[in-house]
Amino acid sequence: HGTVVNSVTHAPIARALVYSSDNRFAGLTDGSGHFEFALPKTSKQTETSGQAVYSSMVPTRSFQFRGDRIWLARKPGFLEASTGRPQVADPAASEVTISLVPEALIKGRITLSTGDAASGITVQLYSRQVVDGLSHWMPGVAAVANSAGEFRFAELQAGAYKVVTHEFMDNDPITRLPGAALYGFPPVYYPGAPDLAAAETINLTAGQTFEATIALILQPYYDVKIPATNGDANGGMNVSVKGQRGPGYSLGYNADEQRIEGMLPNGNYMVEAATWGRTSATGRVNLRVTGGPAEGPPITLVPNSSITFDVKEEFNEAPSTQFGPQSDRGQTVGGPRVYLQPSLDHADDFEHSRGGSIRPPTAPDDDALVMQDVSPGRYWLRLSTPHGYVASATLGTTDLLHDPVVIGSGSNPRVEVTLRDDGAEVDGMVTTIATQTATVPGNISPPGAWVCFVPLPNSSGQFQQTGVSSDGKFTSPMLAPGSYRVLAF
């Protein structure tokens, strides 16, 4: 028995659905948020844990579940466990209290300078997320404004958000005269910014409702053309308009005419073109549109860059050969290629894709570690090794363990990496957790624990994490020398 409460106001929640993790029990709370279940009495105590174990037979399967099952709850207007932190009650408590997080909302209205209804205009949400320690603006759900120009985003967690409208062209064949100028509503970022970087950040708390009004102005669009001197004749080219971060203007590639073309309103743009495959290349040009058709300077696609890693091994023990493949397409490989795994993450706040791929061996006994197809940009270099730790990674005078690397067009920088295996280890105990090793039906495992080693600012340490055993003990992986905070979750 217990109570379901609002995690913000701590008020009881009536008519919330409470259910067990094994889906054997379910019921609604009363007007005071209270619930109660009568559990089976036919049980036996396990000698190892002292917990009750109940057995049941159903058609096609049988299962067992412990008396310490997990209890969950849900109700419209509150976040589901799948969209946020699982709403799990303490199974050891006699009086169970389940806290539900109220949803946050962003709702608003689109107005048009023409006075027409904004029905059909698409609005998209961006959320700020931290993935592997890097913060990026990630595209989220989209909504279509109704006949009154209203839109609504529901079931939002507390966090930072931005809102943008998609480009909307006024090309109704009934009202548009043949040969007349084409008009449209360019994308706008709340409250009226031209790109995502300048947009206002909407900081939501749990249960908060934010109202946003976005005004769109009808503007004329003009034909634009950009010659592509070495474009892909097969049309394998991706064209994007930079400076308009996120969903913005769209241009296409005309393979027959060997040029990029489309329509844009007045403004300054940076157009980027990229090809992919064995001859991946990237090019960029600036384009200005001022009251009429515009033709930009020819865009030249330059082959993407590669990064060569010169690795110095300062090991007391040779790495095991089991860390990675010993051959690639029948070619024997060795050295750091077998175990060292480099990757790149965009340092740009509005980019979230990874760059480059490891080049396959070009000949027998090719042990060179080369990352190819790296497009121009700023990246954080990540180096993962199951043997030892990365003592240093430098490009000239740049410390790539603490600073991003800048990759230009058609370059081949050489990164110097030093690996060592004289790292430290930390043993410890997490003392205040009730470890549970059983798995209840429905493939729901009781929560475990992790210990994270987070380096202090300007420390030579590197982030590591390790799991906690059933007796609460943990042993760290090999740690790079440095100063850390040790956190348990």
N, C-alpha and C positions, 0 to 999 in steps of 0.2 A: 504494500500500500504506500501511497505517497501523494505528491502534489506536483503539478506542472505550473511553472512560473515564467513570467517575462524576465529575461536576463537583464534588461535595462531598468525597468520599474519595479521588479520583484513582485508584481501583482499576480495573483493566480489567474490561470487561463482556463475558461470554461469550454467544454465540448472540444477538447483536443484529443486526438486519437493516440492512445498509448498502446504499444505493442512490444512483444519480446523479440529478441534477435533470432530466435528459432521459429518465429511466426506461429507459435502454438497458442499465444494469448493475445487478445486485442480488446479494447473497450474505450469508451469516451469518458472524459472527466465530467464531474458534475458542475453545478454552478459555482462551487468554491474551488474548482481546479483539482479536486481530489479524485483518486482512482484506487481501486482495490481488486485483487485477484485471489481466488482460492486455489492454492497449488495442490497437486496430488500428494497424498500421504504415503502411498506405496513406494517407499524408497529404501535404499540401503546406504550406509555410510562407507565411503572408501577408506581404507586403512591408511592411505598415503596422504590424502589431503583433508579428510574430515568433511568434505563437501558432499552434499546429496547428489546422487546420480540417478536420473529417471530414464527408464527404457520404454520405448513404444514401437509398435509394429504398424506400418501402413502399407497399402498395396505397392508393390514393386521395390520397396526399400525399407530398411530399418535403420534406426540411429539412436544414439544416446546423447543426452545433453545434461550439463551440470546444473546444480541448483544455483550456481552463481551466474546465471544467464544475464545478458545485458538488456536493459529496458530502454526503449526509445519513444519519441513522441513527435507528432507533426500536426500542423494546422495551417490553412491558408492565411497568408499575411505574415508568416514566420518562415525562416529559412529551412529548407529540407536538409537532412544530413548530407545528401549527395552534393549540395551546393555550398557547403561550408564545413565547419568543424562538426564531426558526428555528435549528435545530442545523446550522449551516453551517461546513464546514471551510475552511481557507485553501487556495484552489486553487493558489497559487504554491509551496506547500511540497512537497518531495519525499516526506517522511514525514508523512502526514495524521493529525492527532489530532482526533477528534470527541468533544466533551463532551456527555453527556446529563444533564439535570437530574432527579434523583429526585423522584417525586411526593410530596406531603404528604397526610396522611389525617386526617380527623376521624371517629371512630366512637364510638358510645355506646349507651346503653340508656335506655328510658323505663320508669318505674315508676308504678303507679297506687295511690292510697290505698285502693282497694277490694280490692287484691290480685289483681285480674283480669289477664289477659294484655293487653298494650298493642298487640296486633296491629291494623294498619290505621290507626294514628295517623300523620299526615303531619308531617314535620319539614322545615323550610326553612332554607337557608343564605343569609346576607347577607355580602357582601364589601365592603371599603372600597376605593373606586376614585377616582382623580383624573382628571377629564375637563375639558380646557380650563382647567387650573389650579384647579379647584374640587373639593373632596373630598366625597364622598357615600357613604352606605351603599346599595348596589345589591342588589336581590333576585336570588338565584341559583337553583340547582337545588333540587328538593325530593326527598325520599326517604320511603318508607312503611316503618314499623317492621314487622318480621316477627313471627312467633308468640311469640318470646321478648322482644319489645319492643326489638330491636336495630336500629340504623340505621348507615349508613356513607356517607361522602362521599369519593370518591377523585379522583385526577388533579388535585389542588389545587396551585396555585403558592404560593410563599412570600408571605405577606401577612397582613392582619388580617381576621378573620371573626367573625360572631355566628350563633348557632343559636336557632331559635324553633320551637315546636310550633304547629300549627293547632288551632283550636277543635274539640272532639270531643264531640258530644252523645250522651247515653245514652238513646236513643229507640227501643230495641228493642221492636217491637209485641208480641212474645211475652211479655216479662217486665213491661212497663209497663201498669199498670191504667188504664182510662179515667177521666179527670178527675184523676188523680194529678199531683203536682208534677213538673215536668221538671227533670232534673239533667244536668250536663255538666261537661267538663273545660275550663276557660278556657285560652287560649294562655299559654304560659310561655316566657320567654327565659332561656337558660342563664346562671347555674345555677338561678335561681328568681326572676328579676326580672319585674315586671309590664309593662315596655315596653322598647323597643329602646335608649332612652337610658341606662337603668340596667343593661342587660345587660353581662356580662363580655366583653371583647374577647379573642378567641383569636388570639394572634400565632404564626403558623407559620413555621418555617424550612424550607428545601428538605429533603425526605426525612423530616420529623418526623411522628410519629403522635400525635394528641391524643385522649384519651378523655374523654367527657362523659356524666354521668348527670343526667337531668332527672326530677324527681318531680312528678307531676300530682295535684291534689286535687279530688275530686268536690264540686261546689257546686250549690246549687239556682238555677234560673233563674226570672225573674219577667217578666210582661208589662210592656212599656213603651210609652207613647204620647206623641207630641209633635205638637200641632196645627200645621199649616202655614197661616198666615193668607192667604198669597198664593202658594200652591203652583201648579205647572203642572197643570192639569186633565187634560192628556194623559199625565201620568205621566213626563214627561221630566225626571227628577230623579235625581241621584246622591247617595247618603247614605253618609257615612263616620263612624266613631267615632274621633275624634282622641284623643291621649293614649295610645292603643294603636298605636304605630307599626308599620307593616308589616301582615302578615296577622293580623287580630284578630277582633273582633266584627263582626257584620253586621246592619244594620237595613235595612228597605225602606220604600218610599213607597206608601201606599194612596191612589190617585187618587180613588176613590169617596168615601172618608171625609175626604179632604184632610188626611192626617196621616201622620207617620212612626211606624212601629210595628215591634215585634219582641220579642226576649227578651234580658235581660242578667242576670248575677249581681250580687251586692252590690258597690258601688263608686261612684266619682265619674267621670263621663264628660263629654267635650265633643263634642257631635254637630254635624257640619257638613253642610249640604245645598247643592247647587249645581245650577243649570239651565244649559243651553247653547243655542246658536243666536243668533238676532237679539236675544233678550231675556235674555241670560245674567245670572245673579244668584247671590249667595252669602249664606248666613245661618248663624249659630252660636248654640247655647244650651248651658248646663250642665245636667247631669242627675245626680241622686243616687238610687241604689237601695239601700234599707235594709230587707231582710226581707219585701218584699211588692211588689205591682204599683205602678208609678210612672208619673206623668204629668208631663212637663216643661212649662215655660212655652212659650207659642206661639213658633214660630220665624218671623221675618220675613225674607224674602229681599230684599236690597238690590242694585240693579243694580251690576254690576262697574264698576271705575274705568277711567279713561283718563288717559294722560300726553301732554301737549302739549310739543313740543320747539321752543323759540325759539332758532333758530340764527343766530349772528353769523359771517359769513364775512370773514376777514381774509386774503384771497388776493392774491398778486402776479400770478397768472395765473388766468383764469377756468377752472372745471372743464370737462372735455370732456363733451359730451352723450352720448357712447357708453357711459357708465358704467351707465346704467339705462334703463328704458322711458320714452319721451317721451309716452306716452298710456296711459290706463287706461279700457277700455271706451269708447273713442272720445273721452275727455276729455283735453285737453292738460294735462300737469303739468310743473312746473319747480322750480327752487330745490333745496334740500338733499334734497327728497323723491326726486330722481332718483338720488342717489349715496349718501346717508347711510343706513346700515342699523342701527337700534337693535334690541336684543333684551334679554330679561331671563332671568336664571338664579336659581333659588331659593337664598337664602343659608342656609336651614334645612339642617342636616346630614342630615336624613332625608327631604328632598324633592329630587327630581332632574328635575322637568319644567320646561319653559320656560313663561313666562306672556305673554299678550297677543299681538296681531297688529296689523299696520299697517292703519289704516282707509283704504279706497279713497276717491278724490275724491268729494265730495258735490255738486260743481257744476263747470262749466267753469272752468279756471284756478285750481282749488283746489290751492294749493301747500303747505297746512298739513301738517306731519308729526305725526301723532297715532297713538299706540298705544292700542288699545281692548281691552275684555274682559280687564282685568287684575284677577284676584281678590286679596283682601286678603292681605298677607304681606310678608316681607322679601326683597329681590332685589338681586343685583348687576346693574348696568347695563353692557351692552357696546355700544360704538359702533364700527362699522366703516366706514371711508371709503377709497376708492381714490385720492382726491385729498387731499394734505396729511395732516394729523394732527389729533387732537382735543387742543386746548390746554387746555381746561377743560370741566367739566360739573358744574353745581351746582344744588341745590335748596335755596333759602334759604342757610343757612350750611353745608350738608352738601356735602362734596367727593365727588361720586359716582364719581370715578376711583379713590378709595381707601376709601370707606365705602359700605355698602349703603343702598338707599332703602327706606323703610317706606311701604307703600301701604295706606290705610284703605279702608273701605267707601264706595262711591259718591262718591269724590273725583275731582278733576281737577287734579293738580299740574302746574306748568309748570317744565320743566327748561331751564335756560339753558346752551347749548352754544356754545363758541367754537372755530372751525376756522382753522388757519393752514397755509401751505405753505412756510414758511422752515425746514423741518426739516433734519437732518444726514444725510449718507450716509457709509458706511464701506466701503472696498474692502479685500480681503484675499486670502489664499491658504491653502488647507489642504494642507500639504506632505507628509504621510506617508500618503497613501492611494493605493492602486493603482486608478485609475479604470478602469472597464470599461463599455463602451458597448453591447456586443452583448447580445442577448436569446437565451437558450438555449431549446430546445423545451419546450413545456408552459407557455408564457407566464410563465416565471420570469425576472425581470430581476435581474441582479447588484445587490447593495446599492449605493446611491448615498450621498450625504452631505448633511447639512443643517447650517446655522449658525443658532444661536438667540441673540437679544439679550434677556437677562433683566434687567429693571430691579432695582437694589438697593432694599432697604427704604426707604420714605419718599422715594424718588426720583420725579421728575416723568416719568421715562421710561415707555414702554409696550412690552409684549412684541411682538417681531417675529421672523420667521424667513424664511430665504431658502435656495434651493438652491445647490449647488456645481456649476459647469460641469465638463466632461470634463477640462479642464486644471487643475482644482483651484482656480480663481479664483471669487470671489463678490463681489457688490455688494449692500449692504443696501437694503431699501425705505427710504422716507423715515422717519427716526427722530425721535421727539419728543425735545427736549433733555432730557438727564438722564444719570445714571450707570448703566452696564450691566456685567454679566458677559457675555462672549462665549464660547459653548460650541459645539463641533462634534460631530456624531454621524454 
